[in-house]
Amino acid sequence: MPGPTDTNFFHRAGMDDTPVGQGSKDDPAQVAAQGFQALMAGKPKLVAGSLKTKAQGVANAVLPDKPKAAAHRRMAEPTSEQEQS
């Protein structure tokens, strides 16, 4: 369960003009290494990436769905007027 990772995903998804698309992202090599290690250790789930992403994973486990959905919406909404029209 990686957080935002520095790949072409956000560009291909047309999300360049969103807070998550413009924000800092985790290193894909780090995410892949952590995922592989978890797989080899037989772990069924892992929040992979930076400490920030891991902290968000902990918060995600305890916060109600409504505030999580609102936060995700804010991160994924375009920031320019042209995109919102």
C-alpha positions in Angstrom: 0.0 0.0 0.0 2.3 2.7 -1.2 1.5 6.4 -0.9 2.3 8.9 -3.7 5.4 7.5 -5.5 7.6 9.3 -8.0 6.4 7.5 -11.2 4.4 8.7 -14.3 1.2 7.6 -12.6 -0.1 11.2 -11.8 0.9 12.5 -15.2 -0.9 9.6 -17.0 -3.9 10.1 -14.8 -4.2 13.7 -15.8 -3.4 14.8 -12.2 -0.4 17.1 -12.8 -2.4 20.1 -11.6 -3.5 18.6 -8.2 -1.9 18.9 -4.8 -0.9 15.2 -4.8 0.4 15.4 -8.4 2.6 18.5 -7.5 3.6 17.3 -4.0 6.6 15.4 -2.9 6.6 11.7 -3.6 8.3 8.6 -2.3 11.3 7.0 -4.1 10.1 4.2 -6.3 13.2 2.1 -5.5 12.5 2.4 -1.8 8.8 1.5 -2.2 9.7 -1.5 -4.4 12.4 -2.8 -1.9 10.1 -2.5 1.0 7.3 -4.3 -0.9 9.7 -7.1 -1.9 11.0 -7.5 1.6 7.4 -7.7 2.9 6.5 -10.3 0.2 9.5 -12.4 1.1 8.6 -12.2 4.8 5.1 -13.3 4.1 3.4 -10.1 5.2 0.0 -9.7 3.7 0.0 -5.8 4.0 2.5 -3.1 4.2 2.4 0.7 4.0 5.5 1.3 1.9 7.5 4.4 1.5 8.7 7.3 3.6 8.0 7.9 7.3 5.4 10.5 6.3 3.6 7.9 4.2 3.8 5.4 7.1 2.4 8.0 9.5 -0.5 8.7 7.1 -1.1 4.9 7.1 -1.4 4.9 10.9 -3.8 7.9 10.8 -5.8 6.1 8.1 -6.3 3.2 10.4 -7.9 5.3 13.1 -9.7 8.1 11.3 -13.4 7.8 10.3 -14.1 7.5 6.6 -15.8 10.9 6.1 -12.7 13.0 7.0 -10.4 10.7 5.1 -12.6 11.1 2.0 -12.6 14.8 2.3 -8.8 14.9 2.6 -8.4 12.7 -0.4 -10.7 14.9 -2.4 -8.7 18.0 -1.6 -5.5 16.2 -2.6 -6.9 15.1 -6.0 -8.8 18.2 -7.0 -7.3 20.4 -9.8 -5.8 23.7 -8.6 -6.4 25.7 -11.8 -9.6 27.3 -12.9 -9.3 25.8 -16.4 -9.2 22.3 -15.0 -12.3 22.9 -12.8 -14.5 24.1 -15.7 
